[in-house]
Amino acid sequence: MQDFRSLLVWQKSRTLVRGIYELTRRFPSTERFGLTQQTRSAATSIAVNIAEGCGRYGRREFGRFLSVSLGSAFELESHLELARDLGFADPHLVDVLLGDCSEIRRMLVAFSKSLNQQ
């Protein structure tokens, strides 16, 4: 068990969540219970599952939560692409957030591999 706040991947995920909330504030109000909620949920899930995994005992269990975080990162990327396609978001901002998400995915994969090697 470790302090999730000290993990760079969690810190970056937290920053990503703030960016996603800023982005989705500009989505149409008709998407409040659709793409807005799903996008926010996927982003939040990345950070929350890292934190929850830190509270578990054992590397294997922690690894499962990192895997869920990774899946949420892929889900978030899909939501961002859809938001761009539908004209809900500035394409440049979407590119920035996709880059952040990609970096977090790489960090999650590396972290998972390091857990498995310990």
C-alpha positions as a Markdown table, in Angstrom:
| # | Residue | x | y | z |
|---|---|---|---|---|
| 1 | Met | 0.0 | 0.0 | 0.0 |
| 2 | Gln | 1.3 | 3.4 | -0.9 |
| 3 | Asp | 0.2 | 7.0 | -1.0 |
| 4 | Phe | -1.4 | 7.6 | -4.4 |
| 5 | Arg | -0.8 | 11.4 | -4.1 |
| 6 | Ser | 2.9 | 10.8 | -4.6 |
| 7 | Leu | 2.4 | 9.0 | -7.9 |
| 8 | Leu | 3.2 | 11.1 | -11.0 |
| 9 | Val | 0.6 | 9.2 | -13.0 |
| 10 | Trp | -2.1 | 10.0 | -10.5 |
| 11 | Gln | -1.0 | 13.7 | -10.4 |
| 12 | Lys | -1.2 | 13.9 | -14.2 |
| 13 | Ser | -4.6 | 12.1 | -14.2 |
| 14 | Arg | -5.9 | 14.7 | -11.8 |
| 15 | Thr | -4.7 | 17.5 | -14.1 |
| 16 | Leu | -6.4 | 15.7 | -17.0 |
| 17 | Val | -9.7 | 15.6 | -15.1 |
| 18 | Arg | -9.6 | 19.4 | -14.6 |
| 19 | Gly | -8.9 | 19.8 | -18.4 |
| 20 | Ile | -11.8 | 17.5 | -19.2 |
| 21 | Tyr | -14.2 | 19.4 | -17.0 |
| 22 | Glu | -13.2 | 22.7 | -18.6 |
| 23 | Leu | -13.7 | 21.2 | -22.1 |
| 24 | Thr | -17.1 | 19.6 | -21.3 |
| 25 | Arg | -18.5 | 22.8 | -19.8 |
| 26 | Arg | -18.7 | 24.0 | -23.4 |
| 27 | Phe | -20.6 | 21.0 | -24.7 |
| 28 | Pro | -24.2 | 21.6 | -25.6 |
| 29 | Ser | -26.7 | 21.4 | -22.7 |
| 30 | Thr | -28.5 | 18.6 | -24.6 |
| 31 | Glu | -25.4 | 16.4 | -23.9 |
| 32 | Arg | -25.5 | 17.0 | -20.2 |
| 33 | Phe | -26.5 | 13.4 | -19.5 |
| 34 | Gly | -24.8 | 12.0 | -22.6 |
| 35 | Leu | -21.3 | 12.7 | -23.8 |
| 36 | Thr | -20.6 | 15.2 | -21.1 |
| 37 | Gln | -21.3 | 12.8 | -18.3 |
| 38 | Gln | -19.6 | 9.9 | -20.0 |
| 39 | Thr | -16.5 | 11.9 | -20.8 |
| 40 | Arg | -16.2 | 13.2 | -17.3 |
| 41 | Ser | -16.8 | 9.7 | -15.8 |
| 42 | Ala | -14.1 | 8.1 | -18.0 |
| 43 | Ala | -11.5 | 10.8 | -17.0 |
| 44 | Thr | -12.4 | 10.6 | -13.3 |
| 45 | Ser | -12.2 | 6.8 | -13.4 |
| 46 | Ile | -8.5 | 6.9 | -14.4 |
| 47 | Ala | -7.4 | 8.8 | -11.3 |
| 48 | Val | -9.9 | 7.1 | -9.0 |
| 49 | Asn | -8.8 | 3.6 | -9.9 |
| 50 | Ile | -5.2 | 4.5 | -9.4 |
| 51 | Ala | -6.0 | 5.8 | -5.9 |
| 52 | Glu | -8.2 | 2.8 | -5.1 |
| 53 | Gly | -5.5 | 0.4 | -6.3 |
| 54 | Cys | -3.0 | 2.0 | -4.0 |
| 55 | Gly | -5.3 | 1.1 | -1.1 |
| 56 | Arg | -5.3 | -2.6 | -1.9 |
| 57 | Tyr | -3.0 | -5.2 | -0.6 |
| 58 | Gly | -0.8 | -6.9 | -3.1 |
| 59 | Arg | 0.7 | -6.0 | -6.4 |
| 60 | Arg | -1.7 | -8.3 | -8.3 |
| 61 | Glu | -4.8 | -6.5 | -7.0 |
| 62 | Phe | -3.2 | -3.1 | -7.6 |
| 63 | Gly | -2.4 | -4.2 | -11.1 |
| 64 | Arg | -6.1 | -4.9 | -11.8 |
| 65 | Phe | -7.0 | -1.4 | -10.8 |
| 66 | Leu | -4.3 | 0.0 | -13.1 |
| 67 | Ser | -5.8 | -2.1 | -15.9 |
| 68 | Val | -9.2 | -0.5 | -15.3 |
| 69 | Ser | -7.5 | 2.9 | -15.4 |
| 70 | Leu | -6.0 | 2.0 | -18.7 |
| 71 | Gly | -9.3 | 1.0 | -20.1 |
| 72 | Ser | -10.8 | 4.2 | -18.9 |
| 73 | Ala | -8.0 | 6.1 | -20.7 |
| 74 | Phe | -8.9 | 4.4 | -24.0 |
| 75 | Glu | -12.6 | 5.1 | -23.4 |
| 76 | Leu | -11.8 | 8.8 | -22.8 |
| 77 | Glu | -9.8 | 9.0 | -26.0 |
| 78 | Ser | -12.8 | 7.7 | -27.9 |
| 79 | His | -15.1 | 10.3 | -26.2 |
| 80 | Leu | -12.7 | 13.1 | -27.1 |
| 81 | Glu | -12.6 | 11.9 | -30.8 |
| 82 | Leu | -16.4 | 11.9 | -30.9 |
| 83 | Ala | -16.6 | 15.3 | -29.3 |
| 84 | Arg | -14.3 | 16.6 | -32.0 |
| 85 | Asp | -16.3 | 14.8 | -34.8 |
| 86 | Leu | -19.5 | 16.3 | -33.5 |
| 87 | Gly | -18.1 | 19.8 | -33.4 |
| 88 | Phe | -18.6 | 20.0 | -29.6 |
| 89 | Ala | -14.9 | 20.8 | -28.9 |
| 90 | Asp | -12.0 | 22.9 | -30.2 |
| 91 | Pro | -9.9 | 20.4 | -32.3 |
| 92 | His | -6.6 | 21.9 | -30.9 |
| 93 | Leu | -7.7 | 21.5 | -27.3 |
| 94 | Val | -8.8 | 17.9 | -28.1 |
| 95 | Asp | -5.4 | 17.2 | -29.5 |
| 96 | Val | -3.7 | 18.5 | -26.3 |
| 97 | Leu | -6.0 | 16.4 | -24.1 |
| 98 | Leu | -5.4 | 13.3 | -26.3 |
| 99 | Gly | -1.7 | 13.9 | -25.9 |
| 100 | Asp | -2.1 | 14.0 | -22.1 |
| 101 | Cys | -4.2 | 10.9 | -22.2 |
| 102 | Ser | -1.7 | 9.1 | -24.3 |
| 103 | Glu | 1.1 | 10.0 | -21.9 |
| 104 | Ile | -0.9 | 8.7 | -19.0 |
| 105 | Arg | -1.6 | 5.4 | -20.9 |
| 106 | Arg | 2.1 | 4.9 | -21.4 |
| 107 | Met | 2.8 | 5.6 | -17.7 |
| 108 | Leu | 0.1 | 3.1 | -16.7 |
| 109 | Val | 1.5 | 0.4 | -18.9 |
| 110 | Ala | 5.0 | 1.0 | -17.5 |
| 111 | Phe | 3.8 | 1.1 | -14.0 |
| 112 | Ser | 1.9 | -2.2 | -14.5 |
| 113 | Lys | 5.0 | -3.8 | -15.9 |
| 114 | Ser | 7.1 | -2.7 | -13.0 |
| 115 | Leu | 4.6 | -4.1 | -10.6 |
| 116 | Asn | 4.7 | -7.5 | -12.4 |
| 117 | Gln | 8.5 | -7.5 | -12.2 |
| 118 | Gln | 8.7 | -7.0 | -8.5 |
